[in-house]
Amino acid sequence: MAAHNKETRVRIVIVDDQLIARELFKAILAQEPEFEVVGEFASGEAVLEKAVELQPDIILMDIHMPGMDGLTATRKLKQLVPASDIIILTSSENPAMLRKSLACGASGYIVKGPDQTSLVSAIKTIAAGGSLINPLLLRTLIQEFAAIYTGQAASGEERPVSEPEIDDNLALTQLTKREKQVLNLIGQGLSNSAISQQLGISHDTVKSHVRSILEKLGVTDRTQAAVYAVRNNLG
């Protein structure tokens, strides 16, 4: 999950096949001066055509849409605009759906509802490099992903599509001692704020370390880094 510059507005794209939902999201986001809605689309196919041009920081993605569903669109978008964070919008909390969302490269998901503050809070959390996922649940999912990668899962299960090819030995030597400490805590499912408190360093310093870790590992989001940590016994 990329942390975005506080001095610039967070560029947001909305993808939902229902016009009333898009209008509601725009009305909510318009109340936040640091947010800028740079595009809205009614389908996965449509956002794929404009994503590279728009370069959004965050994409709000409805999961159930005619034609291309939100998960397929998410997987394709992470290939086109890997720096964009994608938040899945769903009508109910479902661990299995969360697992699929993360495997496709999403940064997390939120349940649609009348509570406007939850949407705003979710975007601010992701924009700051945080996580929307309960740490205990995230830890379980990370271990599952790592098991699939190493072949410890039941035969027939496919490897998560968000998991990149990494030369583990080379990547590990490129990390500083502090970066390894931060990566260890990422592997435990800790947020940037929790890492800041545990290591006694500033929130901005944590974000800087996370950016450096993602770059050195050649990954695009926090979940991929966490899988690396667990796979290499750092988490």
PEDAFEN-V448929 format. One record per residue. N is the residue number from 1. OMEGA is omega in whole degrees, -180 to 180 (* if undefined). D_FIRST is the distance of its C-alpha to the first C-alpha in Angstrom with 1 decimal. Layout:
BEGIN
n:N omega:OMEGA d_first:D_FIRST
n:N omega:OMEGA d_first:D_FIRST
END
This chain:
BEGIN
n:1 omega:-177 d_first:0.0
n:2 omega:174 d_first:3.7
n:3 omega:-173 d_first:6.5
n:4 omega:-177 d_first:9.4
n:5 omega:-179 d_first:13.0
n:6 omega:-175 d_first:15.1
n:7 omega:179 d_first:18.1
n:8 omega:179 d_first:17.1
n:9 omega:179 d_first:16.8
n:10 omega:-178 d_first:13.7
n:11 omega:-173 d_first:14.7
n:12 omega:174 d_first:14.8
n:13 omega:180 d_first:16.3
n:14 omega:178 d_first:18.1
n:15 omega:-180 d_first:19.3
n:16 omega:-177 d_first:22.1
n:17 omega:-179 d_first:25.6
n:18 omega:-179 d_first:27.3
n:19 omega:-177 d_first:28.2
n:20 omega:178 d_first:28.8
n:21 omega:179 d_first:25.3
n:22 omega:180 d_first:23.9
n:23 omega:179 d_first:26.4
n:24 omega:180 d_first:25.5
n:25 omega:-180 d_first:21.8
n:26 omega:-180 d_first:22.9
n:27 omega:179 d_first:25.4
n:28 omega:-176 d_first:22.9
n:29 omega:-180 d_first:20.4
n:30 omega:-180 d_first:23.4
n:31 omega:-179 d_first:24.2
n:32 omega:-175 d_first:21.1
n:33 omega:-179 d_first:21.9
n:34 omega:180 d_first:18.4
n:35 omega:175 d_first:17.5
n:36 omega:177 d_first:18.9
n:37 omega:-175 d_first:19.3
n:38 omega:179 d_first:19.8
n:39 omega:174 d_first:20.7
n:40 omega:-175 d_first:21.7
n:41 omega:-178 d_first:22.7
n:42 omega:-178 d_first:24.8
n:43 omega:176 d_first:23.7
n:44 omega:180 d_first:21.2
n:45 omega:-177 d_first:23.6
n:46 omega:-178 d_first:23.7
n:47 omega:179 d_first:20.1
n:48 omega:-179 d_first:19.9
n:49 omega:-173 d_first:22.8
n:50 omega:-172 d_first:21.2
n:51 omega:-178 d_first:17.5
n:52 omega:179 d_first:18.0
n:53 omega:-175 d_first:20.4
n:54 omega:-179 d_first:18.3
n:55 omega:-179 d_first:14.9
n:56 omega:173 d_first:13.2
n:57 omega:-177 d_first:10.1
n:58 omega:177 d_first:10.0
n:59 omega:174 d_first:12.4
n:60 omega:-170 d_first:14.3
n:61 omega:173 d_first:15.9
n:62 omega:-174 d_first:19.1
n:63 omega:-177 d_first:19.6
n:64 omega:179 d_first:23.4
n:65 omega:175 d_first:24.8
n:66 omega:-179 d_first:27.9
n:67 omega:-180 d_first:27.5
n:68 omega:180 d_first:24.1
n:69 omega:-175 d_first:22.2
n:70 omega:-179 d_first:18.6
n:71 omega:177 d_first:17.4
n:72 omega:179 d_first:19.1
n:73 omega:179 d_first:17.8
n:74 omega:-180 d_first:14.2
n:75 omega:-180 d_first:15.0
n:76 omega:-180 d_first:16.8
n:77 omega:-180 d_first:14.3
n:78 omega:174 d_first:11.6
n:79 omega:-178 d_first:14.6
n:80 omega:-178 d_first:15.6
n:81 omega:-174 d_first:12.6
n:82 omega:-179 d_first:9.8
n:83 omega:-180 d_first:7.9
n:84 omega:175 d_first:8.2
n:85 omega:-178 d_first:6.3
n:86 omega:177 d_first:9.2
n:87 omega:-180 d_first:10.8
n:88 omega:177 d_first:14.0
n:89 omega:-177 d_first:17.2
n:90 omega:-176 d_first:19.8
n:91 omega:-180 d_first:23.3
n:92 omega:180 d_first:23.2
n:93 omega:-174 d_first:21.2
n:94 omega:-179 d_first:21.4
n:95 omega:180 d_first:19.9
n:96 omega:179 d_first:20.9
n:97 omega:176 d_first:19.1
n:98 omega:179 d_first:15.8
n:99 omega:179 d_first:16.4
n:100 omega:-179 d_first:17.0
n:101 omega:180 d_first:14.0
n:102 omega:179 d_first:11.6
n:103 omega:179 d_first:13.9
n:104 omega:177 d_first:13.6
n:105 omega:180 d_first:9.9
n:106 omega:178 d_first:9.1
n:107 omega:-180 d_first:6.5
n:108 omega:177 d_first:9.8
n:109 omega:177 d_first:13.2
n:110 omega:-180 d_first:15.8
n:111 omega:178 d_first:19.5
n:112 omega:179 d_first:21.5
n:113 omega:-177 d_first:24.1
n:114 omega:-177 d_first:26.2
n:115 omega:-177 d_first:24.1
n:116 omega:-175 d_first:22.6
n:117 omega:-178 d_first:20.9
n:118 omega:179 d_first:18.6
n:119 omega:180 d_first:17.0
n:120 omega:-180 d_first:16.8
n:121 omega:-180 d_first:15.5
n:122 omega:-179 d_first:12.7
n:123 omega:180 d_first:11.6
n:124 omega:179 d_first:12.1
n:125 omega:-180 d_first:10.1
n:126 omega:-179 d_first:6.9
n:127 omega:180 d_first:8.1
n:128 omega:179 d_first:8.7
n:129 omega:-179 d_first:5.5
n:130 omega:-177 d_first:7.3
n:131 omega:178 d_first:8.0
n:132 omega:-169 d_first:10.7
n:133 omega:175 d_first:12.3
n:134 omega:-176 d_first:15.4
n:135 omega:-179 d_first:15.0
n:136 omega:178 d_first:18.2
n:137 omega:179 d_first:17.3
n:138 omega:-180 d_first:13.9
n:139 omega:179 d_first:16.0
n:140 omega:-179 d_first:18.5
n:141 omega:179 d_first:16.3
n:142 omega:179 d_first:14.8
n:143 omega:178 d_first:18.5
n:144 omega:180 d_first:19.5
n:145 omega:-179 d_first:17.2
n:146 omega:179 d_first:18.4
n:147 omega:178 d_first:21.9
n:148 omega:-178 d_first:21.7
n:149 omega:-175 d_first:20.6
n:150 omega:176 d_first:23.5
n:151 omega:-179 d_first:26.0
n:152 omega:180 d_first:26.6
n:153 omega:-180 d_first:26.0
n:154 omega:-179 d_first:28.9
n:155 omega:180 d_first:30.1
n:156 omega:178 d_first:29.1
n:157 omega:-179 d_first:25.5
n:158 omega:178 d_first:23.2
n:159 omega:-180 d_first:20.3
n:160 omega:-176 d_first:16.9
n:161 omega:-179 d_first:16.3
n:162 omega:-177 d_first:12.6
n:163 omega:-177 d_first:14.1
n:164 omega:173 d_first:14.9
n:165 omega:-179 d_first:18.0
n:166 omega:171 d_first:17.7
n:167 omega:-172 d_first:20.8
n:168 omega:-177 d_first:20.2
n:169 omega:-180 d_first:23.1
n:170 omega:-178 d_first:22.3
n:171 omega:-177 d_first:18.6
n:172 omega:-179 d_first:19.7
n:173 omega:-179 d_first:22.4
n:174 omega:-178 d_first:20.0
n:175 omega:175 d_first:18.2
n:176 omega:179 d_first:19.9
n:177 omega:-179 d_first:21.2
n:178 omega:179 d_first:18.9
n:179 omega:177 d_first:15.8
n:180 omega:177 d_first:17.3
n:181 omega:179 d_first:17.7
n:182 omega:180 d_first:14.2
n:183 omega:176 d_first:13.2
n:184 omega:-179 d_first:16.0
n:185 omega:174 d_first:14.7
n:186 omega:179 d_first:11.2
n:187 omega:177 d_first:13.6
n:188 omega:177 d_first:15.5
n:189 omega:-178 d_first:12.8
n:190 omega:176 d_first:12.9
n:191 omega:177 d_first:10.8
n:192 omega:-180 d_first:10.6
n:193 omega:180 d_first:13.9
n:194 omega:178 d_first:15.5
n:195 omega:179 d_first:14.8
n:196 omega:-179 d_first:16.3
n:197 omega:-176 d_first:19.3
n:198 omega:-178 d_first:19.9
n:199 omega:179 d_first:19.9
n:200 omega:178 d_first:21.6
n:201 omega:-176 d_first:19.4
n:202 omega:179 d_first:18.0
n:203 omega:180 d_first:14.7
n:204 omega:178 d_first:14.3
n:205 omega:177 d_first:15.3
n:206 omega:-180 d_first:12.6
n:207 omega:178 d_first:9.9
n:208 omega:178 d_first:12.1
n:209 omega:-179 d_first:12.3
n:210 omega:178 d_first:8.7
n:211 omega:-180 d_first:8.7
n:212 omega:180 d_first:12.0
n:213 omega:-180 d_first:11.2
n:214 omega:-179 d_first:8.8
n:215 omega:-178 d_first:11.6
n:216 omega:179 d_first:14.3
n:217 omega:-179 d_first:13.4
n:218 omega:180 d_first:12.9
n:219 omega:-174 d_first:9.8
n:220 omega:-179 d_first:7.0
n:221 omega:-175 d_first:4.3
n:222 omega:-179 d_first:5.0
n:223 omega:178 d_first:7.9
n:224 omega:178 d_first:9.5
n:225 omega:180 d_first:9.6
n:226 omega:177 d_first:11.1
n:227 omega:178 d_first:13.5
n:228 omega:-178 d_first:14.6
n:229 omega:-179 d_first:15.3
n:230 omega:-178 d_first:17.4
n:231 omega:-178 d_first:19.1
n:232 omega:176 d_first:20.2
n:233 omega:176 d_first:21.3
n:234 omega:-176 d_first:19.0
n:235 omega:* d_first:17.6
END
